[in-house]
Amino acid sequence: MHKPSAFFLNALLALFTIPSALAVTVFTTNPAGQSAYETAPPNGTGFSYTGTVNSSSGVYLGNYSGSYYVLTADHVGSPLNSGSFTFTLGSTPSNQIQYNVVAGSYRQVQSGLDLGVFAITSSNTTQLDALTNLVLGTPMLTTATNLNLIGYGGGTKRGGFNTPESDQNGELYENVSYDGYNEVVFTTDFDSLEGQAQAIPNDSGGGVFNLGPGGLELTGIMVAVDNLANPTITYSVDVNTYRTQILQAVPEPASGLLVVSGLLFLGFTSVRRLLQRRPGL
């Protein structure tokens, strides 16, 4: 599929204000036979890890040296050090719990990268302690990888499925630049086929998950939508590329987690598109 050139983001600013009753939009039914879901679907799709912060989305990463951390898009998280915020997490609407964002804990994962982490706290961490630390990254995406997109757009947590989209050269990854950010992303498109899901306003910071051989993996963080393209395209930062940086952004991660392949950035050096406007989720 030929993706649009630089002008495609001229619709993204409008996405900040477009109201919606849904989060991730799902066309007809997903592979589980659901049009969309508000309760956790089968096979560990990451629903329990996705929450809401600052009217958008974030993903609970786990417990690092006694502190509980969340990953989100930097354009969502950067205001968190300027006020009092909460992070809401729960596998179903009935068991959602609000956690306080630790004051001053927010940090951008890397300069120029649309990813950020922050710590959360509560007097009751039973829910958090029941969740294991997420596996960060899916090393070998293919066009057949079954991805699950989950976000809080429109104030309701919803999710659905899609697969990565290759460009006209058959490549799944690209380097994009917009509003001071420069990063490796992968895309999913909305072909109006049964089972496909795409992001909408306020899904930014939400998770893209994959059930890999070793269990649930956090594959990407949604950051932007191209609403002018036909079909519509969702852009997600590739977590595998920045796994080392994410782990270094949380305090004293376990040493074993820092043993990362030196191949993280190989194959992603080609800059094919310059995006001119800020991400609009």
C-alpha positions in Angstrom: 0.0 0.0 0.0 1.3 3.5 -0.8 1.1 5.7 2.3 0.5 9.4 1.9 3.2 12.0 1.9 4.0 14.7 4.4 0.7 16.7 4.1 -1.3 13.8 5.5 -1.2 15.0 9.1 -3.1 18.2 8.4 -6.2 16.5 9.9 -4.5 15.5 13.1 -5.0 18.7 15.1 -8.7 18.3 14.7 -8.6 14.9 16.4 -7.9 16.6 19.7 -11.5 17.9 19.8 -13.5 15.4 17.8 -15.9 13.8 20.4 -16.4 10.0 20.3 -18.3 7.5 22.3 -15.8 4.8 21.5 -12.1 4.2 22.0 -10.4 1.9 19.5 -12.9 1.6 16.6 -13.6 -2.0 15.4 -15.2 -2.8 12.1 -17.9 -5.5 12.3 -16.3 -8.3 14.4 -12.9 -9.3 15.6 -11.5 -12.9 15.6 -13.2 -13.5 19.0 -16.6 -12.7 17.5 -17.0 -9.4 19.3 -17.7 -6.1 17.6 -15.6 -4.4 20.3 -15.2 -5.2 23.9 -15.4 -3.6 27.3 -14.4 -6.7 29.3 -11.1 -8.6 28.9 -11.2 -10.8 25.8 -9.5 -14.3 25.9 -5.8 -15.1 25.4 -4.3 -12.3 27.4 -4.5 -9.4 25.0 -3.3 -6.7 27.4 -6.6 -5.3 28.5 -5.7 -5.4 32.2 -2.6 -3.3 31.6 -4.2 -0.4 29.7 -5.5 2.6 31.6 -6.3 6.3 31.3 -4.3 9.4 32.3 -4.7 13.0 31.4 -7.8 12.2 29.3 -5.8 9.9 27.1 -4.2 6.4 27.5 -1.3 4.7 29.1 0.1 1.2 29.7 1.1 -0.2 33.1 4.6 -1.6 32.8 5.1 -3.3 36.1 7.1 -3.0 39.4 10.7 -1.8 39.1 12.7 -1.7 42.4 9.5 -1.3 44.4 8.0 1.5 42.2 5.0 1.0 39.8 5.5 2.5 36.3 3.3 3.4 33.3 4.4 4.1 29.7 2.5 6.6 27.5 3.1 8.9 24.6 5.2 11.9 25.6 2.7 14.4 24.1 0.2 12.9 26.6 2.5 12.6 29.6 4.6 15.8 29.4 2.0 17.9 31.4 2.1 15.4 34.3 4.8 17.2 36.3 2.8 20.4 36.2 -0.2 19.3 38.2 -2.0 16.6 40.1 -3.1 13.6 38.0 -4.4 10.1 38.4 -4.0 6.9 36.4 -7.1 4.6 36.2 -6.6 0.9 35.7 -8.8 -2.1 35.7 -9.7 -5.1 33.5 -13.4 -4.2 33.6 -15.4 -1.0 34.4 -16.5 -2.5 37.7 -13.0 -3.0 39.1 -11.3 0.2 38.0 -9.0 1.8 40.6 -7.5 5.3 40.5 -3.8 5.6 41.4 -2.0 8.9 42.1 0.7 9.9 39.7 3.9 10.4 41.8 4.7 14.2 41.7 7.7 14.9 39.6 8.1 11.3 38.4 7.3 11.9 34.7 10.3 11.7 32.3 10.6 11.5 28.6 12.2 8.2 27.6 14.6 9.9 25.2 15.0 13.3 23.8 13.0 13.6 20.6 11.0 10.4 21.3 7.2 10.4 21.8 7.4 8.1 24.8 7.4 8.9 28.5 7.2 7.0 31.8 5.8 8.0 35.2 5.3 6.3 38.6 2.0 5.7 40.3 1.2 5.1 43.9 -1.6 3.9 46.2 -2.2 2.6 49.7 -3.7 -0.5 48.0 -1.5 -2.1 45.3 -3.2 -5.5 45.3 -4.3 -5.1 41.7 -0.8 -4.0 40.5 0.9 -6.8 42.4 -1.2 -9.3 40.6 0.1 -8.2 37.2 3.6 -9.4 36.1 6.0 -7.0 34.4 5.2 -6.7 30.7 7.6 -8.1 28.1 8.8 -5.1 26.1 8.9 -5.5 22.4 8.0 -8.0 19.6 11.3 -8.6 17.7 10.0 -10.0 14.5 6.8 -8.4 13.3 5.3 -9.7 10.1 2.2 -8.8 8.1 0.5 -11.9 9.8 1.3 -10.8 13.4 -2.1 -10.6 15.2 -1.9 -7.3 17.1 -4.4 -6.1 19.7 -5.0 -2.3 19.9 -6.4 -1.0 23.3 -7.0 2.6 24.3 -9.3 4.9 26.2 -10.4 7.2 23.4 -13.8 8.9 24.2 -13.4 7.9 27.9 -14.3 4.2 27.4 -11.7 1.4 27.2 -12.2 -0.6 24.1 -10.0 -2.8 21.9 -9.8 -4.8 18.7 -7.4 -6.6 16.4 -5.3 -5.7 13.3 -2.1 -6.7 11.6 1.0 -4.6 10.6 1.0 -3.0 7.2 4.0 -2.9 4.9 4.8 0.0 2.6 5.2 -0.1 -1.1 8.7 -1.5 -0.6 7.5 -4.3 1.6 9.0 -2.8 4.8 7.1 -2.8 8.1 9.1 -0.1 9.9 9.8 3.6 9.1 11.4 6.6 10.7 9.0 9.6 11.0 9.4 13.1 12.3 6.7 15.5 13.6 6.5 18.3 16.1 10.0 17.8 17.4 9.8 14.0 17.6 11.7 11.5 15.5 11.2 7.8 15.9 10.7 4.4 14.5 7.1 3.4 14.0 5.0 0.6 12.5 1.5 1.1 11.0 -1.8 -0.6 10.9 -4.5 0.4 8.3 -8.3 0.2 8.3 -9.3 -1.7 5.2 -13.0 -2.1 6.4 -12.4 -5.8 6.7 -13.9 -8.0 9.4 -11.9 -7.8 12.6 -9.9 -4.6 12.0 -9.4 -2.0 14.7 -7.9 1.5 14.5 -7.2 4.3 17.0 -9.3 7.4 17.4 -9.0 10.6 19.6 -7.4 10.0 23.1 -6.2 6.5 22.3 -2.7 8.1 22.2 -0.5 6.4 24.7 -2.6 3.2 24.4 -1.0 -0.2 23.9 -0.5 -2.4 20.9 0.0 -6.0 22.2 1.0 -9.3 20.7 0.7 -12.8 22.3 4.1 -14.1 21.4 5.7 -17.5 22.1 6.9 -16.3 25.5 3.6 -14.7 26.5 2.1 -11.2 26.3 4.3 -8.6 24.6 3.9 -4.8 24.5 4.6 -4.2 20.8 3.8 -0.5 20.4 2.4 2.7 21.8 -0.2 4.5 19.6 0.8 8.1 18.8 -1.0 9.3 15.7 -3.7 8.6 13.1 -3.7 9.6 9.4 -7.4 10.4 8.9 -6.8 11.6 5.3 -5.5 8.3 4.1 -7.7 5.7 2.4 -7.6 3.4 4.3 -7.1 5.2 7.6 -3.7 4.5 9.2 -2.6 4.3 12.9 1.0 5.0 13.7 2.6 3.3 16.8 6.1 3.7 18.2 7.9 0.4 18.0 8.6 -0.6 21.6 11.3 -3.2 20.6 13.4 -0.5 19.1 13.5 1.5 22.3 13.4 -1.3 24.9 16.8 -0.3 26.4 15.8 3.3 26.7 12.5 2.5 28.3 14.1 0.3 30.9 16.8 2.9 31.6 14.0 5.5 32.2 12.7 3.6 35.2 15.0 3.4 38.3 17.4 0.5 38.7 15.7 -2.0 36.5 16.7 -5.6 37.1 20.1 -6.2 35.5 18.8 -9.1 33.5 16.3 -6.9 31.8 19.1 -4.7 30.5 20.7 -7.6 28.5 19.4 -6.5 25.2 20.4 -7.4 21.7 22.6 -4.9 19.8 20.3 -5.5 16.9 17.5 -3.2 18.2 18.0 -0.5 15.6 19.3 -2.5 12.6 17.1 -2.1 9.6 15.4 1.1 10.7 17.8 3.7 9.4 16.0 4.8 6.3 14.1 8.0 6.7 11.2 7.9 4.3 8.7 10.5 5.5 8.8 13.9 7.2 5.6 14.5 9.2 4.8 18.1 9.8 2.1 18.2 12.5 1.8 17.0 16.0 0.2 13.6 16.8 -3.5 14.0 17.1 -4.8 11.1 19.3 
